[in-house]
């Protein structure tokens, strides 16, 4: 029988729309307040311009970037601040080389254009995010109290410098994506009671009317977000804004985002805001260095990867935040474009000299495991609101059109990729129509013609077909697979209790999760996590009855991290007796370990398959996916 219906994912198109702003469809955001923040992070602008980048408005006229943004509806500029992003010889780490001096220069240009500033303190010498919150070199070895005083003094110094230069600071972030870590600290008491309070104290002294914000990532993990908010309340942090990153590739649905932020807003009385979002308008690489979002990635694309899709993402995120009373949305690095189009070698020289790539080779001394290995270009120029030559895309005008809307004739913007799955015993029939995604985000079925191809019925494998629908490219992925005797083996269906979870270790999170970027295949998997040490311990199993006699193979995959000392294995049992057991490895994100266990079963025997996991590490987490039980002979 046919295993699943069509799973329609938005097409990742390589073409870039040449449409003008007048051709953009923008649905009005109802009741959007005049003081709603429509921000943009442009932290790399100085390094970009030093590298030769010139910005143009939508008409192609060379203009100051900040004036272009202001006239396009942006009303807030965000800038990151690193303590000392330079090596001992004064060579910049990259990513804009955003020290205090750079932040002040950007703030002065924003002020000249009449735009206030959102100051994003990382409290690190380079990038801070959920995976790394490294202490600045000058603060290394300090006790947490000494570090808190240093952080207070540094924050005070930066903000006083800005005030002396006439910069209007509207908001200050105390840390960047601080998911349980900040400035080398890993306990909430140190993070909140000592460090965050010290930073907020400095803000209140210099800019008493500025909002203070905290910033987290991964809102798809709702329980984690509620835990963060509860920790802030427990240590009585006097902050104003609970901010989040929202990158739809990895961070779940807008409905989930709204639910999480609204609960925090209601329970703790805090303002909420999306401090970072962005979306790709093309999958092309513009600087010979590769991009975070590129063709073939394991990530969600809820909107087409087109200029119109980029506009719709921005509009829908603003609408979601506004609908729950949030105060703003900030686009991340909307002006970070290629510094050259000729060659990697020429670009690399500019990245190294001016810091216009995400990281230079000089960052290796501070961040050897990431920047030291993968330094290079921008990695996100295909998510900017300017094209590769620095000209404003039509999607930039979305900011100014949100309150009025702009309706234009409906037309297809992209063809959704189509996925179909068949059992090996079924006849493969290609669909006769596909979904077109229109410029207003709605869908319309269109007839499709597929390239000539042989019948793959009965041939296990994955097959990709190209087609055309009204002159637009279409893609079809057909999967033919052996009969899987497990119920919901791929975890893609509704959880009806087919899998039995024996949580003997007090595992805090143990459930089927929907997150494509963390799935081996499809969009769902079995998730586990515990914040505390020695809190992960469970068995996940399923009984299968009614099988014919034969040899059966149980295949399953796992990935995860922070496991500490752990035991993990898959097993298969017949009639309650384990016939084979194989160890599994839990190492790092996206490093899947797949094992296969086999057993001989008699007519009518009950076959049980399962995964056993015990981890000692604090914050141990993981994903289980791709489970199948097939008859091999």
Secondary structure, DSSP 8 states (H G I E B T S, - for coil): -EEEEEEEE-----------GGG--B---TT--TT-EEEEE-TTHHHHHHTT---B-TTS-B--HHHHHHHTT--EEEEEE-S--B-TTS-B-STT---HHHHHHHHHHHHHTT-EEEEEE--SSS--BTTB----GGGTT--HHHHHHHHHHHHHHHHHHHHHTT--EEEEEESSS-SS-BTTB-SHIIIIIIIIHHHHHHHHHH-TTSEEEEEE--TT-HHHHHHHHHHHHHTT---SEEEEE--TTTS--HHHHHHHHHHHHHHH--EEEEEEE---S----SSSS--SS-TT-S---SS-SSHHHHHHHHHHHHHHHHHTT--EEEES-TT---S-SS-HHHHHHHHHHH--SSB-GGGGGT-TTTHHHH-BS-S-GGGSSB-TTSBB-GGGGHHHHTTT-B-----EEEE-EEEEEEETTS-----SEEEEEETTS-EEEEE-EE------TT--EEEEEEEEETTEEEEEEEEEE----STTTTS-S---S-SEEE--S--SEEEEEE-GGG-SSSSEEEEEE-SSTT-EEEEEEEEE-S--SEEEEEEEEEEEE---SEEEEEEEEETTEEEEEEE----STT--EEEEEEEEE-TT--EEEEEEEEE-STT-EEEEEEEEEEE--
